Amino acid sequence: MFKNSFILILLIFIINACAVKSPVTWEKRILKSESNASVDLSYTEYGSKEKRTLLFLHGFGESKETWRFLVPKLSQYYHLVLLDLKGFGISPKVEDEAYSVYDQARVVANFIKKKNYNDLTIVGRSFGGGVALVLALMQEDRVIAKRISKLILINSMSYQQNLPSMLKTLNKPLIGYLGIHLASNDWMAEEAYRFAFYNNDLIPKESVAYASYVLSTPLAKYVYLQTVDQLIPDDIAQIEKRYKNIKIKTLILWGKEDVSIHVRNAYKLHRDLRHSKLKIFKKVGHMPNEEVPQKVVSEILKFMK
């Protein structure tokens, strides 16, 4: 039985390894994309629709639930839209290869257009921050209509970097496939949160439980592996140089003790985004929105006002 299972896994690996990966570039995934951007994303709304809208984009392996601690206060003043990105949370998990920041940006842009949002503030964290930056560049290049007026980037993906150790393991052929399918969902969820937090005593148990649940849903692990494989765009060196063209007012929030995306990237991003403000949280890791949500709320309210 074990031998047959191993042979099956090996065959799947060989087939996947032989597949030709489509380039993860601006030209291929934005300008000449053939992937379908019409995905019915799962989302939740809070606050009055008559007020200014904040659209929230979560990080890799997360969901819209990661923003829940910010909702009670912010929804008093703004209309909040919390999205599950394609393949994450309870949004559709499509068995394709369109899971880069470019592909996700096209799907989100389609969502924004469909909802006819204007004067929009996009809040993006980690992977979601990378998607937000792509949307800003799409707007600068007039690939999409001008609807985004502000950005809030939290420990955002932005520059060429080595993958964090956990994601580096997932990105290794065969080892990553075996690891994500053989390790328990509870263990993976807990390790991800321990990696993201500076103070592990503050990790919400319900966050770990929900992350574990999502991992158990059909195609969730397929999506994770596809996303990791496409996480850093092939043309990232060219994209980095274009951040200076972004004119949108931006707030950058960062946990100083982030071991996934080093705080040096926060200062670099602040220099490149000429209309930006930077706030560093000491003794905070990769996920300030869950580790110190009250501080994040305070900075967002000051920036928005």
N, C-alpha and C positions, 0 to 999 in steps of 0.2 A: 504493500500500500504506500509506504513512505517512498520507495524507489520510484513508483509511478508518478507520485505527486512531484517529486524532485525533477523528473524528466519533463513533466508538463511545464513547470516553472522555467526550466532551462530553455524549452522551446519558445515560450512567450518572450523571454529575454532576448533570444537570438533574433526573433522576428522584429521586436522593437528596435534592437540595435542596428538592424539592417535598413530600417526605414530612414528615408532622407528627410532631415529636419528642415522645414522652411525657415529662411533667414529671419531673424528677429531684428528688423530694421524699420526705421520710419517710412522709408519708401515702400517696402514690401507690406507692412502691416497697417499703415495709415493711408498712404496715397494709392496703393494698388491692391488693397486687401480684397480677397474673395470670400472671407468668412462672413457669416451672418451676424449682424450686430443687433438684430431684433430679438432679444432675449427678455422674457417677462421676469424682471428682477423682483425679488421679494423686498418689501420695504414697509417701514412703520412711520407714521406721522404723529407729531405732537405739537401742541400750540396752535394759535390762530393762523389760518391761511392768509389772513389780511396783513400779517406782519412779514418782515424780511425773512427769506428762507436760508437756512444753513443745511447743506447736504453733506452727510458724513460717509466717508469711505474707510473701511477698516483695513487692517493689515493682513499679511499672509496667515492662513490657517485660522482666521478669526471669523466673526460675524457681526451683524449690527448690534448684538447684545453687549458688545464691549463698550458701547457708549452709554449704557443705561444710567450710570452714576451722574452723568452730566445733564440728563433730561429734566429732572424736577426744577432746577433753577433756570436753565436756559429757555425752557419752554414757556416761562412766564413772559419773556420778552421777544421771543422769535418763533418762527415756524420751523420745526426741525423735521428733516427727512433722513431716516437711517436706512441705508441700503445694505443688502447682502450682495456682494459682487458675484458675477457669474461663477458658478461652481462652488460657492461657499455658503455657509449657513443653510438656509432652505431655498436658495435660488436654484434654478435648473442646473444640473451637472451634465453638460453636453460632452459626448465622447468625441471631441475633436482636439486640435492642437492650438487653438486660439486662446491662450491663457497668459500672454505677456502683458506688460503694462499698456502697450499699444492697443492690443485687442480689448482689454478691459476699458480703456478710455473711449474706444468707439462705442461700446455697449452703453456706457454711462452717458456719453454725448447724445445718443439716441433716446435714452430715458429722459434727459433734460429737455430735449426738443419736444418729445411727446407730451410732457407735463407743462410745457410752455413756461418754464421758470425763467425769470429775469432778475437782474440785480442780485445775483446768486453768490453766496459765500460757500466755498468748498472746503471742508475740513478733512484732511487726509492724513492717515497715520501709517508709517512704515511703507508697506507695499501700496497702500491706498494713497500715501503721499506721492509716490512715484506716478501713480495714475493721475493725480491732481496736477502735477507738473506737466505731464503730457497734454492734458486738457488745456492748460494755460498756453502751451506752445501751439496747439491746434488753433486756439483763438487768435494768437498773435499772427499766425500764418493765414488766417481767414479760411481755414478748413471747416470751421464751425462758426455760427453766428456769435456775436458778442453778447454773452449772457452772464459771464462770470465777472464780478466786480472785486472780490477779495478771496485770498487764500489763507488757510491756517494749516500749517504743516507741522506734524508732531513726530519727532524721531523719524524723519522721512527718508525713504530710499531716494538717492539722488546722483551718486557718483560711482565710478568703478571701484569695486572693493572685493575682497575675498568673502566668500559665503561664510556665515557663522557656522561653527562646528557641526551643529545639529543638521543644518540644511546641506552642508558639504557631504555628510554621510548619505543623505537621501539622494544626492546628485550623482553618487557613484553607481555605475551600471551593476546590475544584479544585487549588489550589497544593499543599495537603497530600496530596491523592489522587495527583497526578502525582509529587510528590516521593518518597513512600514506595514507589511502584511503579517509578520510573525510576532512583532511586539504588541503588547496589549494596548488598547485604546486609552485606558486609564493612565497607564505609565507614560505614554507619549504626551498626553494632555498635561499631566502634572509636570513633566520635565520641561515642556515648552514654557509653562508659566514660571517655573523656577529660574529658567534661563532669562526670562523677560523682566523679572522683578529684582530690585536691589534688596528689599526687605521681604523675605519670603513669608514672614508672619502676616503680611497684608494681602496675600493671595486669596481672593474670594473662592470658597469651595464650590459655589454654584457656577463660577466661570469654568473651572476645571471640569465639572460634571457635564456642562453643555458642550464644551470642546470635545470631550470624549464621545458624547452622543453623536455629534456631527460626523466624527471620524467613522462611526459605525454605519452611516447611511450609504446606499449604493453609489458607486463611482467616486466617493469622496477621496479615496486614496489615489485613484487615477488622476483626479484634478490636482492633488498636492504634488505628485510626481511631475506632471506636465508643467505646473507653475514653476517649480524649482528648476526644471530643465531650461526654462525660458526667462528666469528671474532677472538676469543682467542682459540687457539688449546688446546685440552684436556691434551696434554703432554708438555705444554709450559715450565714447570719447568725443564724438561729434555733437551729441546731444548736450553734454555738459557745457560746451562752449556757447550754447544758445540761451542758457538761463539768463544771461545779461540782457537779453532782448525782452524779457518779461516785465511788463509795466504795471502789473496788478499789485495793489498793496497787499503785503503778506506779513503774517505773524508766524514766527518760527518758535516752537516750544520743544525743549529737549531735556531728557533725563541725563545728567552728567555721567552717571555710572553705566550707561548703555554699553553692553558687551557685543551687541549685534551690529549696531551702526555707531561708530565712535563719535564722540562729541566734537572732534575736529571737523567733521562734516557739517555740523551746525554753523560753525564760524565761517567755513568756506561758502556755504549756501547763503549766509547773511551778506557776505561780500558780493556774491554774484547777483543776488536779487536786490537791486538797487533801491527798491521801495519797500524794504523789509525791516521788521523789528524782531529782535532776538531775546528770548528769556530762557535761561538755563536753570533747571531744578537740581539742586544738590542732593546727593544721597537718594537718587531716583534712577530707575533703570529704563528699559526700552518701552515701557507701557505706562506713562504718566497718567493717562485717562482713567486707569483702574487703580494705580498705586497712590496717586495724590489727586483725585478728581476735583476736589474743592479748589486747589491751586490752579488747575487747568481752567475751570469755570471762571475764576476771578480774572485770569489773563484774557480770556476770550471776551468777557464783558467789557473790559477796559478797551480792548482793541476795536470792538464793534461800535462802541459809543464815541 
